[in-house]
Amino acid sequence: MRLRRRHVAVAVAIATAAVVPAFAASLGLSSGDLGAGAAVVSACDTNGFTVSYTTSGANVTSVGVAGIADPACEGGVLSVTLADASGAAVGSGGPQTVPTDGDGTDNSMTVALSPSPAASIVTAVHVVVSGP
């Protein structure tokens, strides 16, 4: 039972950190797996990301994620989930590897969504970087 509570607490912390209106917080995992033990969970980007949306008709087809910390998040795997007012996922994209480059300028990525939800129902965006 104690282990289950820890998983719930981690899930609540992740969900809380990931939802910010018009911006997405980052969560970088320094360990490949989460579970019982002493794995450290830390953010590779402490000031969050900015997000933008591309639409076609009335649907959101992709999400632009900018301000991805360079080099801290490079090589990590980025995923995006859009949610409606109830918190239910209505579209997702990724995983995509954050590109590694030779400069120190923050990175940007565009992530295609599947399915492409109606823009009118999207109320939250969750951006997660696992690794590096």
C-alpha positions as CSV (number, residue, x, y, z in Angstrom):
1,M,0.0,0.0,0.0
2,R,2.9,2.4,0.8
3,L,4.4,1.9,-2.7
4,R,1.0,2.7,-4.3
5,R,0.8,5.9,-2.4
6,R,4.2,6.9,-3.6
7,H,3.2,6.2,-7.2
8,V,0.1,8.3,-6.7
9,A,2.1,11.1,-5.2
10,V,4.5,11.1,-8.1
11,A,1.7,11.0,-10.6
12,V,0.0,14.0,-8.9
13,A,3.3,15.9,-8.8
14,I,3.9,15.2,-12.5
15,A,0.4,16.3,-13.5
16,T,0.6,19.4,-11.4
17,A,4.0,20.4,-12.8
18,A,2.9,19.8,-16.4
19,V,-0.2,22.0,-16.6
20,V,0.2,25.7,-16.9
21,P,-2.2,27.8,-19.1
22,A,-0.5,28.8,-22.4
23,F,2.8,27.4,-21.2
24,A,4.0,23.9,-20.4
25,A,6.2,23.1,-17.5
26,S,9.0,20.6,-18.0
27,L,9.7,17.4,-16.3
28,G,13.0,15.7,-17.1
29,L,13.6,12.2,-15.8
30,S,17.2,11.5,-14.9
31,S,16.5,7.8,-14.6
32,G,15.2,5.5,-17.3
33,D,12.5,4.1,-15.1
34,L,10.5,5.2,-12.1
35,G,9.6,2.8,-9.3
36,A,10.5,1.8,-5.8
37,G,14.0,2.9,-4.9
38,A,16.0,6.0,-4.8
39,A,15.9,7.3,-8.4
40,V,16.2,11.1,-8.6
41,V,13.5,12.9,-10.6
42,S,14.6,16.4,-11.7
43,A,13.8,18.8,-14.5
44,C,16.1,19.3,-17.4
45,D,14.5,22.7,-18.0
46,T,13.7,24.7,-14.9
47,N,12.0,27.7,-16.5
48,G,9.5,25.8,-18.6
49,F,8.6,25.9,-22.3
50,T,6.5,28.1,-24.5
51,V,4.0,26.5,-26.8
52,S,2.2,27.5,-29.9
53,Y,-0.4,25.7,-32.0
54,T,-0.8,25.1,-35.7
55,T,-4.4,24.6,-36.8
56,S,-6.0,23.4,-40.0
57,G,-9.7,24.2,-40.2
58,A,-10.9,24.1,-36.7
59,N,-8.4,21.4,-35.5
60,V,-5.0,21.6,-33.8
61,T,-2.6,19.6,-36.0
62,S,0.7,20.3,-34.3
63,V,2.3,21.9,-31.3
64,G,5.4,24.0,-31.4
65,V,7.6,23.8,-28.3
66,A,10.2,26.5,-27.8
67,G,12.7,27.4,-25.0
68,I,13.9,23.8,-24.6
69,A,17.1,24.1,-22.4
70,D,20.3,23.6,-24.4
71,P,22.2,21.4,-23.7
72,A,20.4,20.1,-20.6
73,C,17.4,18.6,-22.4
74,E,19.3,17.5,-25.6
75,G,19.0,13.8,-26.3
76,G,15.8,13.6,-24.1
77,V,12.5,12.3,-25.5
78,L,9.7,14.9,-25.7
79,S,6.0,14.1,-25.8
80,V,3.0,16.4,-25.9
81,T,-0.6,15.7,-24.8
82,L,-3.5,18.1,-25.2
83,A,-6.4,17.9,-22.7
84,D,-10.0,19.1,-22.5
85,A,-11.7,20.8,-19.6
86,S,-12.2,17.5,-17.8
87,G,-8.5,16.6,-18.1
88,A,-9.1,13.9,-20.6
89,A,-6.4,13.6,-23.3
90,V,-7.8,14.6,-26.7
91,G,-4.6,14.5,-28.8
92,S,-1.0,13.6,-28.4
93,G,2.3,13.7,-30.3
94,G,5.8,12.2,-29.9
95,P,7.8,10.8,-28.6
96,Q,10.5,12.8,-30.4
97,T,14.2,13.1,-29.5
98,V,15.3,16.6,-28.6
99,P,18.1,17.2,-31.2
100,T,21.7,17.6,-30.1
101,D,23.5,20.6,-31.7
102,G,26.8,22.3,-31.0
103,D,25.5,25.7,-29.8
104,G,24.1,26.9,-26.5
105,T,20.8,28.4,-27.9
106,D,17.6,26.9,-26.6
107,N,16.0,24.4,-28.9
108,S,12.6,24.4,-30.6
109,M,10.6,21.5,-32.0
110,T,7.3,20.9,-33.8
111,V,5.3,17.9,-32.8
112,A,2.5,16.5,-35.0
113,L,-0.7,15.4,-33.2
114,S,-2.8,12.3,-33.5
115,P,-5.7,12.7,-33.5
116,S,-6.0,16.4,-34.3
117,P,-8.5,17.7,-31.8
118,A,-10.9,20.5,-32.3
119,A,-9.2,23.7,-31.1
120,S,-12.4,24.7,-29.2
121,I,-12.1,21.8,-26.7
122,V,-8.4,22.2,-25.9
123,T,-7.8,23.7,-22.5
124,A,-4.4,22.4,-21.4
125,V,-1.1,21.2,-22.8
126,H,1.2,18.8,-21.1
127,V,4.9,18.6,-22.3
128,V,7.2,16.0,-20.9
129,V,10.9,15.4,-21.5
130,S,12.2,12.0,-20.4
131,G,15.9,11.8,-20.0
132,P,18.5,12.5,-21.1
